[in-house]
Amino acid sequence: MPLLEILFHDDHLVAINKPHGLLVHRSSIANDATEFALQMLRDQLNRHVFPAHRLDRKTGGVLLFALSKDVERLMQQQFSENLVDKKYLAIVRGHTPDIEEIDYPLRKENGTLQEAFTKYKTLARAELDVPLGNHPTSRYSLVEANPESGRMHQLRKHFAHVFHPIIGDRTHGCNKQNKLFKERWELDTMLLHASQLTFNHPVTKALAHIEAPLQDEFLRVMGIMGWDLNGCHPEALEG
């Protein structure tokens, strides 16, 4: 079993770069899974760990664990009160605006509406000579998103709401695009990456900033788009 990439580790917290496709913990809705981040990290560190928040199975990037129940409670409180600054990178369909705010409430499973707010900026755009449907070319954008609330599938639902679904999102995304990426580029990964977490450490009170490098499949698609793998050039922005 491969070792997880550890991004941050002290006496109270540990953060990993969760691979795309890895569940945080066992779930009755994913009986096909045999590996879980919680168990893998526990075995790697040889101690109990407690998830401070969640990432979707297909989302990669910064995943934070507490090393005690007390710290878990304190960090979960910060997440629930939106005191943790979260940044994500995503590759979406179409050419997005330079900046945009999405203020669109989302419905819980019980039908209750919850306020949800996301702001994002466009880092790069691409137009590939790949026809799809009635379009002679295919357009994509790389965005950095900052969800200021923490609703389930918030980014996936918000980008679908503004007609720029995340590539590889089977539930809320574009089936035609997902099929194109699977058949042409053998991609099954959802192109959503939790790139940064910033928060006040619950014990030391110091400002903690954790970054996760992009993983291979995300970088591969950036190469297909012709984007600079070490950071997008300003001239990639258009319009």
N, C-alpha and C positions, 0 to 999 in steps of 0.2 A: 504494500500500500504506500503510495507516494506521500512524502511529508508535505504538510500545508505550509505555505509561505507566511511567515510571521512578520507583521509590519510594525508592531508595537508590543512591548511586554514589560510590565513592572510588577510590583507586589500585589496589585489590585485589579489590573485590566490586561487583556491580551487581545490584539486585533490581527486578523488574518486577511489575506487576499483570496476570498472565496472563489473557486473556479465556477464558471458557468456550468449549470446542470447538476450541481451538488446541493442536496437538501440541507437545511440547517439542522433539522432533527427528524425523527421518524414521524410519518404522517399516514393516516388511513387512506388519504386520497392519492398516494403514490406508493402502491404496494410493490412496484417494480424495482424500487431503490434498495440497494444493499449497503451503501456508504452514506454517512451523514457527517456534517461538519462537527457537530457537537461531540460525537463519539471519537472521530478521528483526532480532534484536538485534545480531548481527554487522554487518549492513549499516547499521543505524542508528548504531552507534558507530564503524564503520569499523575494527574490530579483532576479533581472535579472542576468543570467550567460551567458557566451559566450564561445563556444568550441574553445580551442587553437589548437587542432589537432583532428584526427579521429582514431577510432579503428573499425575494422570490427565487425559486429553484433555478431558473434560467438566467438570473441576474448575477453578474460577477462583481468582485470588488470588496471594499472595506466591510468586514463583519466583525463586530465588537462583542467580546465576552467579558463577563466579570469573573473574578476568582473567589467570590464569596456571595452568599445570599444578600447580605447587607448592601454591598456595592452594586449588585444586580438591581436591587430595589431603587437605589439612588439614581443609577443611570437610566432605568426605565422611566423614572419620574421626569428626568430631563428630556427624554424623547417625547413623552406624552405631553409635556408642556411646551414643545417646540423650541427648546433651548439649545438644541444641537443643530449646527449649520451643516447641511448635507449637500454635496454636489455630485452630480451624475453626468456621464457622457453617454450620448445615444446617437445612433445613426438612424435617420428617419426618411420617409418617403417625401419627395418634393423639395423645393427650395423654400426654406423658412425665412421669416423676416429677420432682420439683424437682431432685434430684441422683441420680446413679447411677454405679456403677463396673461396668465390663464386663471381667471376667477370663476370657477365652475363647480358647484356643489356635487358631491358624489353620494350615491345611495348605498347604504349598508344592506347586508343580506336580509335584515328584518324590515327593510323598506324605508328606514329613517334617513333623511337627507343630512349630510354633514358638509360644512363649509370646507372648501379645498382651494388652495392657492399655489400656483407654480409660476416662477419666472424663469426665462431662459434667454440665452444669447447664442447666435450662430457663429461657429468657429470656422467653418469651411463649407463650400458647396461643390457639387460635381454634376456633370451631365455626361452620361455614358452613351455611346453609340449602340444602344441595345433597345430595339423596339419592344413595346409591350402594349397590347390592346390597340387602341387607336392612336397611340403616341409613337412617333418615330424614334424617340430617345427616352432615356430614363434619368430622372433627376433625384438627387439625394443631398442631404445636409448632415453635417456633424454639429451637434448642439451640446452646450453645457447647461444643465437644468438644475434649478435650486427649488425643491419643494419645501414651501414654508409651513405646510401642514403635513401630517403623516398618515394619510388614508391608504387603505389597501389598494394596490395596483394604481396609485394616483398618477404616476407619470405615464403609465401605459394608457390609462383612460383619458388623461388630459391631451396627450398628443393625438390620440384617435379623434378626440372631440374637435380639434382644430385641423383635422384632415391631413395630419403628418404622422401617421402611425409608425411605431418603432419596428424596424425590420426584424423579423423572426418572432414577433409576438403573435402566437397562434390564436389567443383568446380575443384580443382587442385589435389586432393588426389587419393587414391587407393580405388575403389569401393568395392573390395573384403575385404579389411581390415575394411572399414567402416561398411560393412554388418556384418562382424564377431563381431565387438565391439557392434553393435546394438543388434544382436540376442543373443550373449553369455553374455554380460554384461550390456545390456540396456543403452548403451551410445549414446547420440545424440550430445554431446558437442564436439566442435573442441578443441583439446588439445594444444592450443596456449595461452600464458599468458604474458601480458606486465608487467614484474616484477619490472623494475626500470627506472626512468627518472633522469638525472643529467644535470643541466643547470645553467647559471648565471641568478639570479632573475632580471627581466627586470626593476624593480624600485629600489630595495635596492642594486643590483649588487652583493649580497652575493651568494655563491655557494649553490644551492638548490639540495638536493638529496631525492627522494621520492621512497619508496618501497611499493609494494603491496603483501600481503601474498597470497599464493595459495588458490583457492576455492575448495569446497567440491568434485566436480566431478574429478578435476585434482588430488587431493590427493587420491581419491578412486582408480584411475588407478595406481598411484604410489604404492599403497598398493598391487594391483594385480601383479605388476611387482616385488614386494619384495624389493623395494627401501626404504631406510631410509626416513621417512617422515619429519625429522628435518634437512635434508641435507645429501647428498650422501657420503658414506664412500669412501676413496681413493681406497680401494680394489675392488670397483665396476668397476673401469676402467680396461680394458683388452687390450691386443694387443699393 
